[in-house]
């Protein structure tokens, strides 16, 4: 049995709508099958003027607590700690996310419980350096060589539409997936390049994974961290992306993408969810022993 872990999530279905929330929920629930794991999310902006939380129980060791509304961090922490006391849980490792509030909670629990703090993107060892595994469904069709999957982040509809049009002009077929807040620029691009640009927004995590596995490459548009996945496909993003150093290739101008993608020969090794969780447990165990 591994150490007790608290995973401070950037989002989760209890508090956010979006692709990454679904992925974190899948991962932390799987992780709880191997060790005591509590995940925590917080959306301070929704709903306005109301504060509350919901607790999900996965199994004997796994819990998620989703907070919403204008909590103070002190009150949020005390609420969690009272739940931990009731269930006899004591954190040994705190997994950060990229959000600033998670660092303040991690510092508190490092002082109070001597919990070790893990970086937002735990390293599983080369070549497995990315954050999240596949969902485990596996490829169901052959790779289509001139087809691409373009993942559009929430605020990147205009950039995604422009990028998709450039790729279509270069002879690629582009399937746009993701959760943009507005779809109008994407609909316009799909109408101008009917048969070359396919717009399929709002898919589940598993459906987006299938799209990516069936195409030559994945293009990430926008600055959000997701989807950094072991899908077995090369992926490309802008050079300013937070995890650009882990991409197959980066671009400064979307016009560079056709040549960049055309020269790509790399395929990422894939990790099944069970193997990923096993490696993550090893990381957390070594982290806890360092305390």
Helices and strands as residue ranges (DSSP letters): E 5-8, H 19-31, E 37-43, E 52-57, E 62-68, H 73-87, E 93-95, H 100-113, E 116-118, E 144-152, H 157-169, E 173-178, H 184-192, E 197-199, H 205-213, E 215-221, E 234-238, G 244-246, E 249-251, G 254-256, H 257-262, H 273-289
